[in-house]
Amino acid sequence: MFRSSVFALLLTVLHAVSSAAEKPNFIVLIADDISYDDIGCYGSLNGRTPHLDSLAKEGLKFTNAILTASSCSPSRCSILTGRYPHNNGEAAELHRPIAWHIPSVSGMLRDAGYYAALAGKNHMTWSDAPEGEKAPTQAFDKIYGTKVPGNSGGHGNWIKAIDECPEEKPFFLWLAALDAHRAWDGDGEWDESKFGPKHNPDTVILPPALLDRPETRTDFASYLNEVTRFDWYVGEVVRHLKENGTFSNTQIFVIADNGRPFPRAKTRLHDDGMKTYFITTGPAVKKTGETSSSLISVIDIAPTVCEMAGIENTPTLQGRSLLPVLQNPTEQIRPYAFSEHNWHDYEALGRSVRDGKYLYIINDRTESAWQGPADSVKSASFQDLLSANRSAELLTPLQQDIFQAPRPKTELYDTSGDPHQIDNLSGNATYESVEKRLAEALSFWRKETGDSSPDEISKDFFDRETGDRLKMLRKDYQRPPPGADRKADRSNADGLE
């Protein structure tokens, strides 16, 4: 009797280990506030990202990967739930919770026998379920803190999180850096033996939206230091996975939540805010070292993971599986990618649609400038621009756009020929058919997904020129988010015809 019980237990354990080995693992490596074109393999003129560049050669690199929001928590919540920000309830806006009834992809995986953990920046919460209601499975089995002695960049527990995954289960890890979010703690925690020398302010090449001033150069060099630090820790994760034998069976996704925290980047619907580097390696990639120009959205990660894990019942996911593109980089899975600009420190309501070549933007709050989030406004880079603008110093059209108010209601750009989106083609007769097609696609998506443009939305909580917090309570500035009046959190439509 004892022997048969032991044998049965052994079979159970072996079956669990075998099942874990058969199912792929997943890791999302997500940076904080890094633009796609600050990565070496994406053509950065400053890029010192050897580990990311090497990883791209071992997997697949996307050049048309689009975020749903260029704003920290709305973007992260969107990726984890596989839903558009306004379809997550209050989480459409910064620092607000996901509607209680919406599941996460990691929770779905836990239901399917996976272990899930988060190490680093979280920034994702759920509202409480009403009494008598049962919420979906929580997103993570374990959450690690952001800081360890000598490292407050969010990556200090990444290797520990890998080592503490139970051997009998496949895993999903959300490894999230605070690099490169302001303030620049990377400068004070710099380890030259790991990261090499710091970036030299005198030699960095600035993005065209910034002024060439000593303070701006120092600001940008500090940002690049944190990009390089993030890269080193990505390399450590890859090295560790190879050493413990799990690399080949782990699908890795390397992305950012939004663009760099500088003027005309973070919170913008334009490329520097909404386009992300996207590198993936793992068992689903059939041709390594390839580059795909196929249009994808970050909400496509969740359905990809579910399909690879064998999870079929996923009605809340609004993205599309990337598997066809991972197997053939020329495949197309979506005609359009949609993005949102909602409250992030300041009142805002903008929407955009892309088809891989053209970007169309509609602004429902044209009276105010899109100057960027409060931490960027407080920066030397913004203040240098503000000072020049006040003194009537000649700024380029790209730099002037930071202060433009009122803004145009609609914008249209050929992103392939105009990478920084300077020449607004909206209203140009030559592009009338393009604008009409994209406007109709955006209108259909907004209608189908329950988006809305309320008369009153969340107001400014910071000064637009100093970045200082205004003296008011949450109830004074916070309003129901777009889509609340149409119960968008209950809509599962993807908005694609």
Number of C-alpha atoms within 10 A of each C-alpha: 6 7 8 9 10 11 12 12 12 12 12 12 13 13 13 17 16 13 15 19 16 12 17 23 27 24 23 21 24 25 29 28 29 30 28 26 21 24 23 17 20 17 11 15 14 17 20 23 23 16 20 23 18 13 22 23 17 18 24 26 27 22 20 21 24 27 31 29 34 33 29 24 26 33 30 28 28 28 26 22 28 28 28 32 32 29 30 31 26 24 27 32 29 18 18 20 21 29 20 19 19 21 23 25 25 29 22 23 23 21 14 14 17 24 23 28 21 25 26 24 23 21 16 20 16 21 16 14 13 10 6 6 10 11 16 15 18 15 23 18 14 14 17 19 15 21 17 12 7 12 16 18 26 25 30 21 20 24 17 12 19 20 13 10 18 13 13 18 20 27 24 28 24 24 27 28 29 25 30 28 22 20 14 19 19 27 15 9 14 18 14 9 7 11 18 14 11 17 20 14 18 11 10 16 14 17 18 12 22 21 19 15 15 14 16 22 22 18 19 24 24 22 28 29 26 29 26 27 27 30 21 19 23 24 18 16 19 17 13 16 18 12 10 10 10 16 21 14 19 21 22 23 20 21 23 30 31 33 34 30 28 30 28 30 29 29 31 25 30 24 24 28 29 30 28 28 23 23 23 24 27 23 18 20 21 17 15 19 15 18 17 19 16 19 22 30 25 30 27 22 23 26 24 21 22 20 15 18 20 12 15 10 10 15 9 21 25 24 25 20 21 25 21 16 22 25 16 15 22 14 16 15 18 18 15 22 24 26 25 28 25 26 27 26 23 22 20 24 21 20 22 26 24 24 19 21 12 18 25 27 26 21 17 17 17 18 14 15 17 26 24 25 24 21 18 23 24 16 20 19 25 25 18 17 24 20 11 14 16 8 8 9 11 10 15 13 12 16 20 14 18 21 19 16 13 12 18 16 14 20 19 26 24 20 18 12 11 12 13 18 19 17 16 15 18 20 12 11 10 10 14 12 11 16 24 13 12 21 19 11 21 25 16 15 20 20 15 17 24 23 25 18 16 15 7 12 18 23 17 19 23 21 15 20 13 16 18 14 13 11 9 11 9 11 8 12 15 17 16 15 26 28 25 22 13 14 17 25 27 17 20 17 19 17 18 16 9
